[in-house]
């Protein structure tokens, strides 16, 4: 999923969208913004379960 610079896609929202699309959320890491970043940043590891 490419999120880009759309500020309405918060880490929580991206996680909810991935879960709603059927992905299993494995790991979610949140961090505070640094430098020029305006909001919290996240790393999300998700996988599509086998059918």
N, C-alpha and C positions, 0 to 999 in steps of 0.2 A: 504494500500500500504506500503510495507516495502522498505525503501530506503537504509538503511545500511550506509556504509562509502564511497560510491561512490561520490567523490568530484564534479563530473560534474552535479550532481543533485542540482542545486541552488534552493532556495525558489521560485524564479520566474518560473523556469523550472518545478518543481513539481506541482505548481499551474496550469500551462499551460497544463501539461499532464492530470491532474485530470479533468480540464474543457473539454479537447478534448475527454475524455472518457465518457462524459455525466454527470459528477458530477456538482452540483450547489455549487459554492464556497460561503460559508456563512461568514466566518471570516478568516482573515490572519493577524497574529501577527509576526512581524520581530523584532529581537533583535541583538545587536552586540555580537561578540564572546567573550567568557570568558575563562580564564585559558588556557587549552590545545587546545581549538577549533580554527580551522584555518580560518573560514569564518562565515558569518552571519547565524544565526539560525532562524527557523521559526516554528510556530504552525499553522496548516491549518485545518479548520473545513469545511467539505464538505459533501453533502448528494446526494444520487441518487434520482432524482425526480421519483414520481410514474408514472407508464406507462399509 
